[in-house]
Amino acid sequence: MPIKHIDYCFVCGKNNPLGLHAVVERDKDKIIGEFVPKREHEGPKGILHGGIVSALLDEVMVHLAHTVISPGQDTPTVSLTIRFFKPVPTGKKIILEAIATGKHSKLVQAQASVKFEDGTLVARAEGKFIILNTELKDFKK
């Protein structure tokens, strides 16, 4: 099921020439995606930079919050905790998934994972996201 993407989003934006161009979509009550890292995304030689893994995990959880849990609302990240298990070689496809773990008032809690196609866990994240009204003034309170 298609979801709304921001054209210049660093992770999923189709029109950002410097972006990752990750594929991210809704699948019922979760967000799924995939990404194949290029050499330009490496940290250590031949290995995907951990910051890119972090951005991918954050992205699928943000999409979960503003597409599945609170449609149409902006949901920026409040906190993000990540645990890395395996390095990702450049050129090897990874699979992304995010699910909701709770919602309390204006706070969405989510969990996301990155896996290899064979199901091997690469990284896991937990995040909290605040539901904003359409105007940023509500965030400043």
N, C-alpha and C positions, 0 to 999 in steps of 0.2 A: 504494500500500500504506500503510495507516495506521501512524502512529508514536505513541509515548507522549508526551503533552504535559502539562506542569505547568499546572494551572488558572490560576495567577496569574503565569505567566511574562510578563514585560513585552512580549516580541516575539510569542509565539504563543498565549499563554493566552486561552482563550475567556471566562473569568470575571473578567479584570482590566479594570475599567471605564476605567482610564487606559492600557491596553496598546495595542499596534499591531494586534493581531489578524491578523497575517500568516498566510497559508496555507502550511504547510510539510509535505511528505510524502516518503516514500521511493519511489524509482523504481529498482528493482534494486540496484545498488551505488553509487548516488549519492542525494543529497538535492536535491529541487527545491522551489521555492516561488514565490509571487507576492505582490505588495503594491501597493496604490494609495495613495500619500501624500495626506493631507488638508492643509488649510490649517494645522491645528494642529501639523503636523510640519515646518513651514518654518523655515529659518534666514533667509537673505536673502529678500526678498519674492518669493513665488511659487516658491521653490526648496526642495527637501527638505534638511533639516539634515544635514550630513555625519556627525554622531554617530548619526543614525538609520540611515544607510547602513551605518555600521560595525557597529551592533548587528545588523542583518539579516545581514551577512556572517558575523559571529561565530555567530549562531544556527544557520545552516545547517551550518556546520562542526562545531559542538558536537553537533548531531543526527546528523551523519555519524559522528562518533567514538563516540557512545554507542548508536547504533542499528545501524549497518552494521559497524563495526570491532570494537567491544567491547560487545556487547549487554548491557543491564542494568546497566552500570557508569556511575558518574558520571564525567564527563570535562571538568572545568573548563579554561578557557583559561590557557595558560602565556605565550604570546606571540601577537601579532597585528600584521601589517604590511599596510597598505592603500595602494593607489595609485588615485587618482581620475582619471577621464578626461573625464567629461561631467557637467554639472549635471542634476538630475532635477526637472522641473517638477511642482508639486503637481497631482494629478489624473491623472497619466500612469502607467499600470501598468508595473511593472518585474518582471523574471523573475530568480529566484535559482537558483543551482546550486552544489553542493559535491561534490568528489571527493577521495578519499584519495590522498596522494602518498607515504606511507610509514608504517611502524610499527616502532618500536624499543623493545623491552622494554615500559615503561609510557608511552611517548610516541607519540601519533598526530600525523602531519603531514597537513595538508589544504590545498586550494586552493579558493577560491570566487569566483564572479563575479556581478555584477549587470549585466543587459542590458535594453535596451528590447525590446519585442515584435518589432521588425524585426531583432534580433540585434546592434544597436550596443552596444558595450561601454561601460558606465558606470563600473564600478569592479572591481578585482580584489584579492583578499586571500590571504595565506598565513598559516597559523596552526599552533600547536603546542598539544596538549591532553594533559593527564596523565590516565591511567587510574587511578582510585581504586578501592580495594576498597569494600565497602558502608559502611565506617566511616571517618569523616574523620580518625581518629587516624593512619592510614597516610600522609595528606598532610602531616602535621606533621613527619615524620622528615627 
